Amino acid sequence: MNSLKYLAAFTIPLSAYIGIGLGGYWSFTSPIYAFLIIPILEIAMARDAKNLSGESRESTRINPIYDLMLYANIPIVFTLIWGVGAKVSAGGLEPFEYWGIAFSLGIVLGTNGINVAHELGHRQTTPERFLGKLLLLPSFYMHFYIEHNYGHHLNAATPEDPATARYNQSVYSFWFTSVTRQYSSAWRIQKELLKKSGRSFLSLNNDMLWYAFLQIGYLLLLYVLFGEFAAVFLWLCGIIGFILLETVNYIEHYGLLRRKMPSGRYERVREVHSWNSNHVIGRIILYELTRHSDHHYKSSKKYQILDYHGSAPDMPFGYPTSMILSLIPPLWFRIMNPRIPREMKPV
């Protein structure tokens, strides 16, 4: 039952439920679990580079349990939001508890929210894409669907891509450039899509306008349900969620660049243009996001059948550990810069 291993992805929201429920210093359970316990387990456990093949691959691809585990994140995420809103609006918490709760919910919004939204956003069916966008709503990052699918997958590992970190760019600089450039890029892409289809900016097909209205409406709903303070608090939790996403974006393509051909076009995206990790725990809790090269090779490929490519560059640590290291730029540069192919480094 290989599918059951992905139940481990629910341990992050479970740790948040437990920690927030117990209160006090327990409210930091989820951050400690995600960025201390998991990294230790990743270092201790052997890596797994095996790929599925033959009948096993096809049976895994069509097995509905893998999709159901993705869908289960929707009630989990929104129930936790409701619980946090109620707890914060009731008051009586110590200042440090607010921090613990904010980081706990923010981590869940980033992993079981945005990351699952990313997987569903690449699916071919409208209902699944709708569910993906729904999971982007609590992080106020619905534009990610447009920019990621129509921008990042076209421009990954080029200077034109907001979500590709430059050589020697710190994660803190990247947070700002990626967030602002992705949002403006999403609007530009939306305008181009409307123009190609002969529709006006105020068309009902302008998804970016819908996203803006839906996110404002969601924030107003939080205000009505839980009051002003809780609404602002949940908005800040959403920011933590998308900062977590951008930290993942930072490590996924850091310093990797595609060659520009004499024609002015870039070479096609290859395995060497994404950082990968075969550390087992990170693979499971992030629904195989760490096999990122294969995802760029065929973005509609379901997470459970993504492959490892021997030519893909490997990170020395898993994604959770690498995210922590990226917060210390000198250490990150010292570890990662020597691993970047010489021809990709700036002259």
N, C-alpha and C positions, 0 to 999 in steps of 0.2 A: 504493500500500500504506500507507494512513493508519495501519493498526494497528501497523506497525513502529515508529512514533514512541514508543509506550509502552514499548518496550524500554529507553528511557532511564531508566525507573523502577528498573531493575536496576543502574544505575550506582552507586547509594548502597550497596547490599550489596557490589557489586564493589569499591568503594573500601575498604570495611571488611575484606573478605577480603585484599586486597593489603596494606593498612596493618598489619593484625594479623599477617599472615604474615611481613612484612619485619621487624617489631619496631622497637625504638628509637623515635626521634622519628617514624618513619613510622606509628606507631600512631595518630597524630592525623590521618591522611589523610582519613578520613571526615568528622570535624567541619569540617575546613578546606574540603573539597569542598562540603559541604552548606550551610555558613553563611558562606563567603567567595567561592568560585568561582561557585556558582550565583547568588547575589545580583548579582555583577558581570555575569554573562551576562544576567540578567533585565533589568538596567538598560540594557545595550547593545542588546538585541534589541527589535524592534518587537512591539507587542501584537497579538493576533489575536482579534477579536470575531466572527468568522464562525460561523454555525450551519449544520448539515446540513439538507437539505430533500429532500422527495420520495423517489425510489427509493434515493438515497444513504443517507438516514436509515434506512430499513427494512433495507437490506442490511447496514448497519453494526450495527444492533441485533441481528440474528440471527446475525451472524458469530461462530462459536465461538472464534476466536483471541483475542478480547478476554477471554473467560472463562478460557481456558487460561493467559493471562498472569497472571491473578489467582491461579489455583491454583498456579502455579509458585513463588509466594512461600513456600509452606508448606515444601517441602524446603530452600529457600534459607535461610529463617530458622532452622529447627531444626538444619541442618548447621552454621551459624555458631555457634549456641549450644553445640553439641557441641565444636566446635573451640576456642571460648573457654574452656569448662570444662576441657578437657584441657590447654590452655596455662597457664591460671592454676594448676591443681592441680600442674603440674610445677614451678612456682616458678622462682626465678632471674631474675625480672624487676626492673627498676629501678622505684622508686615512681612516676615520671612515666608509665611504660608502662601501669601499671594504670589511670591516669586516661584515657589515650588509648584503651585497649581498652574501658573502661566506657562512655565517650561514644560510641564507634563502634558498639558493640552496642546501646546505648540508642537511638541514632538509627535504626538498622535496625528495632528493635522498635516504634518509634513510627511510622515511615513504611511499611515493607513488612510490618509486623505489624498494629498497631492500625488504621491507615488502611485497609488491605485488608480487615481484619475488619469495619470499618464498612460497606464496600461490600457484602460478602457477607452481612452481617447484615440487610440490607434486601431480600435476594432472597426469592423466594416458595417455593423448594424447601428441604426439610429438610436434604439433604446439604450444600448451600451454606451454610446457616446454621450447621451443625455445623462446617464448615471455618472459618467466621468466629470462632466461639467458641474453636476450637483456637488461632487466632492471637492471641487475647486472653490465653490462659493464661500465656505467658512474662512478661507484664507484670503478672500478678496483677490483672487488671482485667476479669474475666468479667462482673461485674455491669453493666458498661457496656452490654451487649446489652439488658438489661431497661430500664434508666433512659433510654437514648438512644431506643429505639424506642417505649416507652410513656410516657415522661416528656418528654424534650426536644422531640420533634416535636409534642407537644401544647402545651407551655408556652414554646417558644422566644420570645425577645424580650419576656419578662414577668418581674416580680420573683420569680415562683414558680419560675422555671427556674434551677437551680444552675449550668448551663453558659452562662448569659448574663452577661457582665461588665457591671457598673454603670458609669455615667458617673463618671469620675475614680477608678475603682477600679484600683489597680496590679495588675500581673500576679502579683506575689508574694502579695498578699492573695487574689487570685482562685484561685491554686493551692490554698490552704488551704480556702477556702469551697466551691469546686467539688468537690474530692476528697471532703470530708467530707459535704457535702449530697447529692452524687450517690449515695454509698454508702447513706446513710440513706433516700434517696428510692427506691432500688432495692428495699430491704426493704419499704418501705411499699407500693409497687406490687405486689410479689410477694404480700403478704398480701391485698391487695384482689383480685387475680386468683384466689387460692385460695378466698377467701370467695364470690366470684361463681359459682365452679364447684362450691361445696359441699364443698370438700376441707379437711382440717385442715392445720395448720402443719407437722406431721410427715409429710405426704403425700409420696409418691415424685415428685409433680409440683412440689414445692418446688425450683425451679431454683437459688435462692440458696443453699440448703443443699448442693446438688450442687456448685456453684461453689466453695464454701468447702472441701469435702472434696477436690475435684480439685486445687485450688491448694496445699493442704497436702500432698497426695500427690505433686504435682510437685516441691515443694521437698524432700521426703524423698528422692525419686528422685535429685535433683541431689546430695544429701548422700551417698547410697550410691555413685553413679557417680564423683563428683569430690572428695568430702571436704567438711569443714565450711567451710573458708575459701572455696573455689570456690562452694559453694552460697550463702553469704552474698553473695559478689561478684555472682553472677548475679541474686540477688534485688534488689540495688542497681541493676543494669543495667535490670531491669524497672521500677523506680521512675523511672529516667531516661526510659524509654519512655513511661510514662503522664504524666510531667510535660511531655514534648514534646506529647502529645495535648492536654493542658489549655492549653498555650500557643496551640495552634491554635484550641481552643474560645474562648479569650480574644479573639483577633482576629476571629473569625467573626461575632460579634454585638455587639461592644463598643459600649456606649452606645445601642443601638437598642432602641426599646420600641414595643409595640403599644398602641393606645388602648383604654381600658376603656369599654365601651358603657354606656348608662343601665341596661341589663338586668343589669349586673354581669359580663357576659361580655366577653372581649377580642375585638377585631376579628380577622378571619382573618389568618393569616400571609400576607404579600405580599412581593414582590420587594424592597421597601425595608427589610426586616427582617434582611437578611444582607449582610455585606461580601463583595464579589466582586473577582476579579482576572483579567485576561486576559493576564497575563504568561506567555509560552509555556512556559518551562522549568518553572515551578512547577505549571502546569496538568498537564503530562505526568507529572512525577515523583510527583505526588499523585493521579493518576488522576482529574483534573478536579474534585477537591474544591473548588477555588477558584471554581467556578461554583455557589456554595452556595445562592443564591436558588432556582434551578431544582430543586435537590435537595430543598429544603423544599416546593416546590410539588407535587412528586410523588416521594416518597422511594424508590419501587420502580424508578424510571427508571435504566437502566444508565448507568454513567459515560461511556461513549463517545458518548452522544447527548444529554448535558446541554446546555442552551441558555444563551446570554447574553441577558439582558433589559436593554434600554436604561434602564429605570426603576430598576434595581438600583444601589445605591451602590457606586462603585468605590474600591478602595484605591489610593493613589498608587504603591505598590510591590507586588511579588509577596509571596506568603505567607512564603517563607523570609526575605526581607529584613524584612518586617513583624514576624516573630517576634523578630528581633534588636533591632529598634527598641523593641519592647514591654518589653524588659529594662531600658530607660532611661526610666522613667515620665515625667519632665518633658518629654523629647523626644517621646515617644509622645503625650502629651496635647496638646502644641503642634501636632503634625501632624494628629491625628485629631479633636480636639474641634471645630474649626471646620467639619468636614465632616459632623457629626451634625446632622440636621434640627432646627431650633429647637424645634418642637413636641414633640420627644422628650426634650429636656433637662429636668432637674428644675427646678422653679420656685425 
